[in-house]
Amino acid sequence: MLRCLLLFTCCIFFNLPAQAQKIRVAVAANAQFVAQVLKEAYEKETGTTVDLVIGSSGKLATQIEQGAPFDVFLSADTFYPNALHRKGLTMGKPQVYAYGTLVLWTTRNLDLKKGLALIKDTGVKKIAIANPQLAPYGAAARKALQHYGLEAIAQPKLIFAESIAQVNQYVLSGVVDLGFTAQSVVREPANVGKGKYRPVDPTVYPPIAQSTVVLKSAGRRNLAQAQQFYKFIFSPRAKLIFKKYGYYYK
């Protein structure tokens, strides 16, 4: 009996490090490609496994509120992380890790030099936009349309997607003529050369400040590893990766 108990204790002891060397990171869809590069760099540097869960910021925040076992949240805005902080679900205040850029993307033979005025063309019949209620890039796209007085004209053409990831699918599959997406998406090497894009004037929508936070749920499993990854996001190495994908800093 004693021998079995010792064996059981040893098994638990030797399994603990393996369990602790893994974190789950909730990532806004606009950052899915840059997050993969960050994941690979971090895993190589530390040996800690990083599992990425991709979705719209709003949906991920809802999952976190409902108890989803995430350790770190990389949002596409500051609203959702701050809301989680006010509800006592984070280890500290969210911090901005980078600023994103909204772009128009198409695989059609369209003249993107026209900018958003292109939306008025009769040849543009379907435009993908992430749900503004859940996705910050969708909210930014709506603000841009409102700035130019194009929302009413665009409304019948809009195809609402759950997230930027779905917008990308619509554009690449040819379901839509145009899509509002993140510059980080079109700078992903696998997407370079697939269609063409044009940044939307950044003065016509609020800055897309993207923030991150360590979640309290990490404290029940592997807080040290979560905090280490959080610090890595702000490291010089990570900033170079973010810049490569079109993010910027103030």
C-alpha positions as CSV (number, residue, x, y, z in Angstrom):
1,M,0.0,0.0,0.0
2,L,2.8,2.4,1.0
3,R,4.7,1.5,-2.2
4,C,1.6,2.4,-4.3
5,L,1.2,5.6,-2.5
6,L,4.8,6.6,-3.1
7,L,4.5,5.7,-6.8
8,F,1.3,7.8,-7.1
9,T,3.0,10.8,-5.4
10,C,6.1,10.5,-7.7
11,C,3.8,10.5,-10.8
12,I,2.1,13.7,-9.6
13,F,5.4,15.3,-8.9
14,F,7.0,14.5,-12.3
15,N,3.8,15.5,-14.1
16,L,3.5,19.0,-12.6
17,P,6.3,20.7,-14.6
18,A,4.9,19.3,-17.9
19,Q,1.4,20.7,-17.0
20,A,2.9,24.1,-15.9
21,Q,4.8,24.5,-19.2
22,K,1.7,25.2,-21.2
23,I,-0.5,28.3,-21.6
24,R,-3.6,29.1,-23.5
25,V,-3.8,32.5,-25.2
26,A,-7.1,34.0,-26.5
27,V,-6.2,36.0,-29.6
28,A,-8.3,38.5,-31.6
29,A,-8.7,37.3,-35.2
30,N,-6.7,40.2,-36.7
31,A,-3.6,39.1,-34.8
32,Q,-3.9,35.4,-35.7
33,F,-0.9,35.4,-38.0
34,V,1.4,37.5,-36.0
35,A,0.4,35.5,-32.9
36,Q,1.6,32.4,-34.6
37,V,5.0,33.9,-35.2
38,L,5.2,35.2,-31.6
39,K,4.2,31.7,-30.4
40,E,7.0,30.0,-32.3
41,A,9.6,32.5,-31.1
42,Y,8.4,32.2,-27.5
43,E,8.3,28.4,-27.6
44,K,11.8,28.3,-29.0
45,E,13.1,30.7,-26.4
46,T,11.4,29.2,-23.3
47,G,10.3,25.7,-24.1
48,T,6.7,26.6,-22.9
49,T,4.0,25.5,-25.2
50,V,1.5,28.2,-26.3
51,D,-2.0,27.2,-27.5
52,L,-3.7,29.9,-29.5
53,V,-7.5,30.2,-29.6
54,I,-8.7,32.6,-32.3
55,G,-11.9,34.6,-32.4
56,S,-13.5,38.0,-32.3
57,S,-12.6,40.1,-29.3
58,G,-16.2,40.2,-28.2
59,K,-16.8,36.5,-28.4
60,L,-13.5,35.7,-26.6
61,A,-14.4,38.1,-23.8
62,T,-17.8,36.4,-23.4
63,Q,-16.1,33.0,-23.2
64,I,-13.7,34.4,-20.5
65,E,-16.6,35.7,-18.5
66,Q,-18.2,32.2,-18.7
67,G,-15.1,30.6,-17.3
68,A,-13.1,29.6,-20.4
69,P,-9.6,28.4,-19.3
70,F,-7.5,31.1,-20.9
71,D,-4.3,32.5,-19.4
72,V,-3.7,35.6,-21.5
73,F,-6.0,37.7,-23.7
74,L,-4.8,39.6,-26.7
75,S,-7.7,41.8,-27.8
76,A,-8.1,44.0,-30.8
77,D,-9.1,46.9,-28.6
78,T,-9.1,48.2,-25.0
79,F,-12.8,48.0,-24.4
80,Y,-13.1,44.3,-23.8
81,P,-10.0,43.8,-21.6
82,N,-11.0,46.8,-19.5
83,A,-14.5,45.4,-19.1
84,L,-13.0,42.1,-17.9
85,H,-10.8,44.1,-15.5
86,R,-13.8,46.0,-14.1
87,K,-15.4,42.6,-13.4
88,G,-12.4,41.4,-11.5
89,L,-11.3,38.8,-14.0
90,T,-7.8,40.0,-14.7
91,M,-4.5,40.1,-12.7
92,G,-4.0,43.8,-13.5
93,K,-4.9,46.7,-15.8
94,P,-4.8,45.9,-19.5
95,Q,-1.9,47.5,-21.4
96,V,-1.7,48.5,-25.1
97,Y,0.7,46.2,-27.0
98,A,0.4,47.7,-30.5
99,Y,-1.9,49.8,-32.8
100,G,-3.5,48.2,-35.8
101,T,-4.3,49.5,-39.3
102,L,-7.5,49.0,-41.3
103,V,-7.2,48.2,-45.0
104,L,-9.5,47.5,-48.0
105,W,-8.6,44.1,-49.6
106,T,-9.8,42.6,-52.8
107,T,-9.0,39.8,-55.2
108,R,-11.0,41.6,-58.0
109,N,-9.7,43.9,-60.7
110,L,-10.8,47.0,-58.9
111,D,-9.2,50.4,-58.7
112,L,-8.3,50.8,-55.0
113,K,-6.8,54.2,-55.7
114,K,-10.4,55.4,-55.4
115,G,-10.3,54.5,-51.7
116,L,-13.7,54.1,-50.0
117,A,-15.4,55.9,-52.9
118,L,-15.0,52.6,-54.7
119,I,-17.9,51.4,-52.6
120,K,-20.2,53.5,-54.8
121,D,-19.2,51.6,-58.0
122,T,-22.0,49.5,-59.4
123,G,-19.5,46.7,-60.0
124,V,-19.0,46.4,-56.2
125,K,-22.0,44.4,-55.0
126,K,-20.7,42.6,-51.8
127,I,-18.5,44.0,-49.1
128,A,-17.3,42.0,-46.1
129,I,-17.1,43.6,-42.7
130,A,-16.6,42.1,-39.3
131,N,-19.5,42.5,-36.9
132,P,-19.0,46.0,-35.4
133,Q,-20.7,44.8,-32.2
134,L,-18.0,42.1,-31.6
135,A,-15.0,43.1,-33.7
136,P,-13.1,46.3,-33.2
137,Y,-11.9,46.3,-36.9
138,G,-15.6,46.1,-37.9
139,A,-16.4,49.1,-35.7
140,A,-13.5,51.0,-37.2
141,A,-14.8,50.2,-40.7
142,R,-18.2,51.5,-39.8
143,K,-16.7,54.8,-38.5
144,A,-14.8,55.2,-41.7
145,L,-18.0,54.7,-43.8
146,Q,-19.8,57.2,-41.6
147,H,-17.0,59.7,-42.0
148,Y,-17.3,59.7,-45.7
149,G,-21.1,59.6,-45.6
150,L,-21.1,56.2,-47.3
151,E,-22.9,54.0,-44.7
152,A,-26.3,54.2,-46.3
153,I,-24.9,53.4,-49.8
154,A,-22.8,50.6,-48.4
155,Q,-25.5,49.0,-46.2
156,P,-27.2,46.9,-48.9
157,K,-23.9,45.6,-50.0
158,L,-22.5,44.7,-46.5
159,I,-21.9,41.0,-45.6
160,F,-21.3,40.8,-41.9
161,A,-18.8,38.3,-40.7
162,E,-18.2,36.9,-37.2
163,S,-14.6,38.1,-37.1
164,I,-11.8,39.3,-39.3
165,A,-10.9,35.7,-39.9
166,Q,-14.2,35.2,-41.7
167,V,-13.8,38.4,-43.6
168,N,-10.6,37.0,-44.9
169,Q,-12.3,33.8,-46.0
170,Y,-14.9,35.7,-47.9
171,V,-12.3,37.8,-49.7
172,L,-10.0,34.9,-50.6
173,S,-12.9,32.7,-51.7
174,G,-14.4,35.4,-53.9
175,V,-17.7,35.5,-52.1
176,V,-17.3,39.3,-51.8
177,D,-15.8,42.0,-54.0
178,L,-14.2,43.9,-51.1
179,G,-13.4,43.3,-47.5
180,F,-12.3,45.5,-44.6
181,T,-9.5,43.7,-42.8
182,A,-6.3,44.2,-40.8
183,Q,-3.0,45.1,-42.4
184,S,-1.5,42.3,-40.4
185,V,-3.5,39.8,-42.5
186,V,-2.4,41.0,-45.9
187,R,1.2,41.1,-44.7
188,E,1.1,37.4,-43.7
189,P,3.6,35.8,-46.2
190,A,0.9,33.2,-47.2
191,N,-1.4,36.0,-48.3
192,V,1.2,38.2,-50.0
193,G,0.3,38.4,-53.7
194,K,-3.3,37.3,-53.2
195,G,-5.2,40.3,-54.5
196,K,-4.3,43.8,-53.5
197,Y,-5.0,46.1,-50.6
198,R,-5.0,49.8,-49.6
199,P,-4.9,51.2,-46.1
200,V,-7.9,53.3,-45.0
201,D,-6.9,56.8,-44.0
202,P,-6.2,56.4,-40.3
203,T,-7.6,59.8,-39.5
204,V,-11.2,58.8,-40.4
205,Y,-11.5,56.1,-37.6
206,P,-10.4,56.0,-34.0
207,P,-6.9,54.5,-33.4
208,I,-7.1,50.8,-33.0
209,A,-5.3,50.4,-29.7
210,Q,-4.9,46.7,-29.0
211,S,-4.4,45.6,-25.4
212,T,-3.5,42.5,-23.5
213,V,-4.0,41.3,-20.0
214,V,-3.2,38.3,-17.8
215,L,-6.4,36.6,-16.6
216,K,-7.1,35.5,-13.1
217,S,-7.9,32.0,-14.3
218,A,-4.2,31.7,-15.0
219,G,-3.5,32.0,-11.3
220,R,-5.3,28.7,-10.7
221,R,-2.9,26.9,-13.1
222,N,0.3,28.6,-14.3
223,L,0.5,32.2,-13.4
224,A,4.3,32.4,-13.7
225,Q,4.2,31.2,-17.3
226,A,1.3,33.5,-18.2
227,Q,3.2,36.5,-16.8
228,Q,6.3,35.5,-18.7
229,F,4.5,35.4,-22.0
230,Y,2.8,38.7,-21.2
231,K,6.2,40.3,-20.7
232,F,7.5,38.8,-23.9
233,I,4.7,40.6,-25.8
234,F,6.3,43.9,-24.9
235,S,9.9,42.8,-25.6
236,P,12.0,44.4,-28.3
237,R,11.9,41.1,-30.2
238,A,8.1,40.9,-30.2
239,K,7.8,44.6,-31.2
240,L,9.9,43.9,-34.3
241,I,7.6,41.0,-35.2
242,F,4.5,43.2,-34.7
243,K,6.0,46.0,-36.9
244,K,6.8,43.4,-39.7
245,Y,3.0,42.7,-39.7
246,G,2.1,46.3,-40.0
247,Y,1.4,47.2,-36.4
248,Y,2.7,50.5,-35.1
249,Y,3.6,52.2,-31.8
250,K,3.0,55.7,-30.5
